[in-house]
């Protein structure tokens, strides 16, 4: 299950990277696409929480959940900017991405540790 979650997070993160590239190039992606990225990210977090409940004790996975929740909070801030049709602050976009990469690295570490 954790293997599939890693793939799911990777897909969500690649989509986010694509959104960031569009934003950096001055193109505002449609709100529906940004919303889909957020909904898929939230679903991925929920699935990891369910995995952690079923297989407790993997501290790296638990840490990944915390980091992904913080990532989601940053995503909500970015969504607020997008919903009000403002340009996204590059610093917040980059921080959102760094948190996502950190959460993914922790999740990968938990998987390598034998988290299922």
Z-matrix of the N, CA and C atoms (Angstrom, degrees):
N
C 1 1.460
C 2 1.527 1 110.86
N 3 1.322 2 116.14 1 -42.48
C 4 1.461 3 119.59 2 -179.03
C 5 1.524 4 110.80 3 -63.39
N 6 1.315 5 117.40 4 -31.76
C 7 1.461 6 121.18 5 177.54
C 8 1.524 7 110.18 6 -62.84
N 9 1.324 8 116.72 7 -44.95
C 10 1.463 9 120.65 8 178.44
C 11 1.523 10 111.40 9 -65.23
N 12 1.325 11 116.66 10 -36.80
C 13 1.464 12 120.21 11 177.85
C 14 1.519 13 111.37 12 -64.99
N 15 1.310 14 116.88 13 -38.59
C 16 1.462 15 120.15 14 176.17
C 17 1.528 16 110.92 15 -60.38
N 18 1.324 17 116.26 16 -43.82
C 19 1.464 18 120.55 17 178.42
C 20 1.532 19 110.01 18 -64.40
N 21 1.329 20 116.59 19 -43.42
C 22 1.466 21 121.16 20 179.31
C 23 1.526 22 110.48 21 -59.80
N 24 1.332 23 117.16 22 -47.98
C 25 1.460 24 120.43 23 178.17
C 26 1.520 25 111.19 24 -61.81
N 27 1.309 26 117.07 25 -38.80
C 28 1.462 27 120.63 26 179.29
C 29 1.524 28 110.85 27 -61.37
N 30 1.323 29 117.01 28 -42.76
C 31 1.462 30 121.11 29 178.28
C 32 1.529 31 110.60 30 -63.35
N 33 1.323 32 116.48 31 -44.99
C 34 1.470 33 120.39 32 179.19
C 35 1.528 34 110.13 33 -62.63
N 36 1.328 35 116.58 34 -40.69
C 37 1.469 36 120.36 35 -178.92
C 38 1.533 37 111.35 36 -69.01
N 39 1.326 38 117.66 37 -38.41
C 40 1.465 39 119.74 38 177.19
C 41 1.526 40 110.74 39 -64.90
N 42 1.320 41 116.54 40 -39.12
C 43 1.463 42 119.83 41 175.73
C 44 1.526 43 110.24 42 -62.69
N 45 1.328 44 116.59 43 -41.16
C 46 1.462 45 120.43 44 177.53
C 47 1.519 46 112.09 45 -63.52
N 48 1.325 47 116.32 46 -39.35
C 49 1.464 48 119.89 47 177.24
C 50 1.527 49 110.10 48 -63.02
N 51 1.325 50 116.06 49 -39.81
C 52 1.460 51 119.73 50 176.75
C 53 1.523 52 111.94 51 -62.65
N 54 1.322 53 116.12 52 -41.40
C 55 1.468 54 119.94 53 177.01
C 56 1.524 55 110.92 54 -63.10
N 57 1.335 56 116.81 55 -40.33
C 58 1.466 57 121.01 56 179.67
C 59 1.528 58 111.09 57 -64.83
N 60 1.322 59 116.54 58 -39.36
C 61 1.474 60 120.16 59 178.34
C 62 1.524 61 109.97 60 -64.57
N 63 1.327 62 117.00 61 -44.99
C 64 1.465 63 119.69 62 177.13
C 65 1.521 64 111.35 63 -58.98
N 66 1.315 65 116.04 64 -44.10
C 67 1.469 66 120.94 65 179.89
C 68 1.525 67 110.35 66 -61.90
N 69 1.311 68 116.33 67 -43.54
C 70 1.472 69 121.21 68 -178.50
C 71 1.526 70 110.82 69 -64.37
N 72 1.314 71 116.63 70 -31.96
C 73 1.467 72 120.93 71 179.41
C 74 1.528 73 112.63 72 -82.99
N 75 1.317 74 116.09 73 3.42
C 76 1.460 75 119.80 74 176.55
C 77 1.515 76 114.89 75 88.47
N 78 1.311 77 117.34 76 6.22
C 79 1.469 78 121.11 77 177.66
C 80 1.517 79 108.82 78 -98.43
N 81 1.304 80 115.27 79 129.73
C 82 1.459 81 119.95 80 -179.88
C 83 1.530 82 108.78 81 -92.75
N 84 1.341 83 117.23 82 109.89
C 85 1.478 84 118.62 83 178.69
C 86 1.521 85 110.51 84 -62.77
N 87 1.331 86 117.10 85 149.58
C 88 1.467 87 119.23 86 178.68
C 89 1.533 88 111.61 87 -58.74
N 90 1.304 89 115.23 88 147.78
C 91 1.465 90 121.25 89 -179.18
C 92 1.527 91 111.07 90 -59.49
N 93 1.330 92 117.63 91 -33.19
C 94 1.468 93 120.84 92 179.30
C 95 1.529 94 111.00 93 -61.69
N 96 1.316 95 117.29 94 -40.04
C 97 1.465 96 120.73 95 -178.98
C 98 1.525 97 110.21 96 -69.96
N 99 1.322 98 116.79 97 -43.54
C 100 1.467 99 120.21 98 176.67
C 101 1.525 100 110.51 99 -61.88
N 102 1.319 101 116.41 100 -39.92
C 103 1.466 102 120.86 101 178.81
C 104 1.525 103 111.11 102 -64.85
N 105 1.319 104 116.92 103 -41.04
C 106 1.459 105 120.47 104 179.00
C 107 1.524 106 110.59 105 -62.57
N 108 1.322 107 117.32 106 -40.10
C 109 1.459 108 121.84 107 176.51
C 110 1.535 109 109.89 108 -59.07
N 111 1.319 110 116.58 109 -44.77
C 112 1.460 111 120.82 110 179.88
C 113 1.521 112 113.08 111 -66.47
N 114 1.312 113 116.51 112 -42.39
C 115 1.466 114 120.58 113 -179.63
C 116 1.531 115 110.18 114 -65.75
N 117 1.326 116 117.38 115 -42.56
C 118 1.464 117 120.20 116 177.81
C 119 1.528 118 111.29 117 -65.07
N 120 1.331 119 116.31 118 -38.59
C 121 1.468 120 119.80 119 176.66
C 122 1.519 121 111.55 120 -63.52
N 123 1.329 122 116.77 121 -43.34
C 124 1.465 123 120.30 122 178.51
C 125 1.534 124 110.97 123 -64.30
N 126 1.330 125 116.50 124 -39.31
C 127 1.465 126 120.00 125 177.54
C 128 1.527 127 110.43 126 -63.53
N 129 1.321 128 116.74 127 -40.37
C 130 1.463 129 120.57 128 178.63
C 131 1.524 130 111.04 129 -63.04
N 132 1.329 131 116.55 130 -41.45
C 133 1.470 132 120.42 131 178.06
C 134 1.527 133 109.63 132 -62.30
N 135 1.320 134 116.64 133 -45.76
C 136 1.462 135 120.63 134 179.65
C 137 1.530 136 110.88 135 -59.13
N 138 1.310 137 117.14 136 -42.11
C 139 1.469 138 120.63 137 179.39
C 140 1.530 139 111.82 138 -65.46
N 141 1.325 140 116.82 139 -36.94
C 142 1.472 141 119.25 140 177.44
C 143 1.525 142 110.13 141 -68.37
N 144 1.319 143 117.19 142 -38.39
C 145 1.466 144 120.06 143 176.51
C 146 1.529 145 109.68 144 -61.26
N 147 1.319 146 116.99 145 -43.64
C 148 1.465 147 120.35 146 178.35
C 149 1.524 148 110.60 147 -61.99
N 150 1.317 149 116.98 148 -39.86
C 151 1.466 150 121.64 149 177.02
C 152 1.524 151 110.56 150 -62.57
N 153 1.319 152 116.31 151 -42.64
C 154 1.467 153 120.29 152 -178.80
C 155 1.524 154 111.53 153 -67.31
N 156 1.318 155 117.04 154 -34.35
C 157 1.467 156 120.57 155 177.31
C 158 1.528 157 110.14 156 -67.82
N 159 1.338 158 116.04 157 -41.03
C 160 1.463 159 120.38 158 179.62
C 161 1.523 160 112.69 159 -71.12
N 162 1.324 161 116.41 160 -31.41
C 163 1.470 162 121.83 161 -177.58
C 164 1.524 163 109.21 162 -130.80
N 165 1.329 164 117.02 163 74.39
C 166 1.469 165 119.82 164 -175.61
C 167 1.530 166 111.81 165 -72.64
N 168 1.309 167 114.22 166 163.94
C 169 1.459 168 119.82 167 172.44
C 170 1.510 169 115.62 168 103.20
N 171 1.326 170 118.76 169 -9.54
C 172 1.456 171 120.15 170 178.90
C 173 1.528 172 108.00 171 -89.44
N 174 1.310 173 115.64 172 100.48
C 175 1.472 174 120.42 173 -174.69
C 176 1.520 175 112.64 174 -63.67
N 177 1.321 176 117.40 175 -32.04
C 178 1.465 177 119.08 176 179.11
C 179 1.525 178 111.20 177 -66.69
N 180 1.319 179 116.45 178 -40.18
C 181 1.467 180 120.11 179 177.05
C 182 1.528 181 109.97 180 -66.32
N 183 1.316 182 117.05 181 -41.86
C 184 1.463 183 120.46 182 178.16
C 185 1.527 184 111.07 183 -62.49
N 186 1.321 185 116.61 184 -40.63
C 187 1.467 186 120.69 185 177.26
C 188 1.525 187 110.58 186 -65.48
N 189 1.327 188 116.17 187 -38.69
C 190 1.466 189 120.11 188 177.86
C 191 1.524 190 110.43 189 -60.07
N 192 1.324 191 116.46 190 -40.59
C 193 1.469 192 120.01 191 179.19
C 194 1.522 193 110.13 192 -59.88
N 195 1.319 194 116.83 193 -46.45
C 196 1.470 195 120.50 194 179.25
C 197 1.523 196 110.73 195 -59.28
N 198 1.314 197 117.08 196 -45.91
C 199 1.464 198 120.81 197 -178.73
C 200 1.531 199 110.42 198 -65.98
N 201 1.327 200 117.29 199 -40.01
C 202 1.463 201 119.71 200 178.42
C 203 1.531 202 111.70 201 -66.22
N 204 1.312 203 117.73 202 -34.64
C 205 1.473 204 119.88 203 176.54
C 206 1.532 205 109.62 204 -65.65
N 207 1.328 206 117.10 205 -42.39
C 208 1.473 207 119.94 206 175.83
C 209 1.525 208 110.57 207 -62.97
N 210 1.326 209 116.27 208 -37.54
C 211 1.463 210 120.98 209 176.27
C 212 1.522 211 110.22 210 -61.20
N 213 1.314 212 116.27 211 -43.12
C 214 1.463 213 120.75 212 179.62
C 215 1.527 214 111.47 213 -63.68
N 216 1.322 215 117.20 214 -36.98
C 217 1.465 216 119.72 215 177.37
C 218 1.528 217 110.68 216 -63.28
N 219 1.326 218 115.89 217 -41.56
C 220 1.466 219 119.22 218 174.70
C 221 1.519 220 111.24 219 -63.08
N 222 1.323 221 116.14 220 -37.34
C 223 1.459 222 120.65 221 176.73
C 224 1.516 223 112.06 222 -63.16
N 225 1.327 224 116.42 223 -37.52
C 226 1.469 225 119.31 224 176.53
C 227 1.532 226 111.31 225 -64.15
N 228 1.320 227 116.39 226 -37.67
C 229 1.466 228 119.92 227 175.86
C 230 1.528 229 110.07 228 -63.04
N 231 1.330 230 116.30 229 -45.15
C 232 1.462 231 119.76 230 177.83
C 233 1.523 232 111.24 231 -62.48
N 234 1.328 233 116.83 232 -38.72
C 235 1.462 234 120.61 233 177.76
C 236 1.526 235 110.81 234 -61.98
N 237 1.319 236 116.81 235 -39.00
C 238 1.467 237 120.31 236 178.58
C 239 1.534 238 110.70 237 -61.99
N 240 1.326 239 116.16 238 -41.87
C 241 1.467 240 119.20 239 175.68
C 242 1.524 241 110.50 240 -62.55
N 243 1.334 242 116.47 241 -45.26
C 244 1.459 243 120.98 242 -177.74
C 245 1.534 244 110.60 243 -64.73
N 246 1.332 245 117.03 244 -42.68
C 247 1.468 246 120.80 245 -178.52
C 248 1.522 247 111.41 246 -64.12
N 249 1.328 248 116.64 247 -30.32
C 250 1.464 249 119.72 248 178.60
C 251 1.532 250 111.67 249 -91.72
N 252 1.330 251 115.98 250 11.95
C 253 1.460 252 124.00 251 175.75
C 254 1.534 253 113.06 252 60.77
N 255 1.321 254 115.94 253 33.09
C 256 1.457 255 120.85 254 176.21
C 257 1.526 256 109.42 255 -99.52
N 258 1.310 257 115.78 256 155.36
C 259 1.465 258 119.94 257 174.06
C 260 1.519 259 107.86 258 -67.23
N 261 1.311 260 115.39 259 144.86
C 262 1.458 261 119.83 260 -179.69
C 263 1.523 262 109.79 261 -79.91
N 264 1.332 263 117.74 262 134.43
C 265 1.465 264 120.07 263 177.08
C 266 1.534 265 109.62 264 -65.60
N 267 1.320 266 116.25 265 124.84
C 268 1.460 267 121.00 266 -175.83
C 269 1.529 268 111.47 267 -57.91
N 270 1.319 269 117.57 268 -38.11
C 271 1.464 270 120.93 269 179.76
C 272 1.517 271 112.21 270 -61.28
N 273 1.318 272 116.82 271 -41.31
C 274 1.460 273 120.59 272 -179.95
C 275 1.535 274 109.95 273 -69.99
N 276 1.332 275 116.82 274 -38.77
C 277 1.465 276 120.67 275 177.64
C 278 1.535 277 109.48 276 -61.29
N 279 1.327 278 116.31 277 -46.73
C 280 1.469 279 120.11 278 -179.71
C 281 1.518 280 111.65 279 -65.15
N 282 1.313 281 117.32 280 -42.21
C 283 1.463 282 120.62 281 178.83
C 284 1.532 283 110.86 282 -63.49
N 285 1.318 284 116.45 283 -40.01
C 286 1.469 285 121.80 284 176.64
C 287 1.532 286 109.45 285 -58.78
N 288 1.318 287 115.94 286 -44.41
C 289 1.457 288 120.38 287 179.16
C 290 1.518 289 113.17 288 -66.77
N 291 1.328 290 116.88 289 -40.25
C 292 1.469 291 120.63 290 179.03
C 293 1.522 292 110.24 291 -64.46
N 294 1.319 293 117.25 292 -41.49
C 295 1.461 294 120.14 293 177.98
C 296 1.531 295 110.39 294 -64.15
N 297 1.336 296 116.71 295 -41.08
C 298 1.468 297 119.83 296 178.75
C 299 1.530 298 110.69 297 -62.48
N 300 1.319 299 117.02 298 -43.68
C 301 1.467 300 120.44 299 178.21
C 302 1.525 301 111.58 300 -64.06
N 303 1.327 302 116.59 301 -38.56
C 304 1.460 303 120.49 302 178.23
C 305 1.531 304 110.76 303 -64.54
N 306 1.333 305 116.11 304 -46.01
C 307 1.460 306 120.21 305 177.43
C 308 1.514 307 111.37 306 -60.37
N 309 1.335 308 116.54 307 -40.93
C 310 1.460 309 120.26 308 179.06
C 311 1.524 310 110.66 309 -64.56
N 312 1.327 311 117.13 310 -41.68
C 313 1.469 312 120.68 311 178.80
C 314 1.527 313 110.77 312 -62.78
N 315 1.326 314 117.16 313 -40.66
C 316 1.467 315 120.17 314 177.58
C 317 1.531 316 110.88 315 -65.38
N 318 1.320 317 116.23 316 -42.12
C 319 1.461 318 120.40 317 178.77
C 320 1.535 319 110.40 318 -63.88
N 321 1.311 320 115.93 319 -41.37
C 322 1.459 321 120.29 320 177.13
C 323 1.530 322 110.65 321 -62.67
N 324 1.329 323 115.99 322 -41.40
C 325 1.466 324 119.81 323 176.30
C 326 1.516 325 112.03 324 -61.71
N 327 1.336 326 116.67 325 -40.47
C 328 1.457 327 120.67 326 176.84
C 329 1.520 328 112.27 327 -64.07
N 330 1.315 329 115.80 328 -36.95
C 331 1.467 330 120.92 329 177.78
C 332 1.528 331 109.92 330 -67.74
N 333 1.332 332 116.63 331 -44.48
C 334 1.465 333 120.76 332 179.32
C 335 1.521 334 111.69 333 -64.27
N 336 1.316 335 115.66 334 -29.49
C 337 1.469 336 120.85 335 179.19
C 338 1.525 337 111.16 336 -74.40
N 339 1.299 338 116.26 337 -8.46
C 340 1.469 339 119.30 338 177.57
C 341 1.506 340 113.29 339 102.85
N 342 1.329 341 115.80 340 31.01
C 343 1.464 342 119.88 341 -177.73
C 344 1.509 343 115.03 342 -80.07
N 345 1.308 344 118.82 343 5.80
C 346 1.455 345 120.24 344 174.31
C 347 1.465 346 113.12 345 102.67
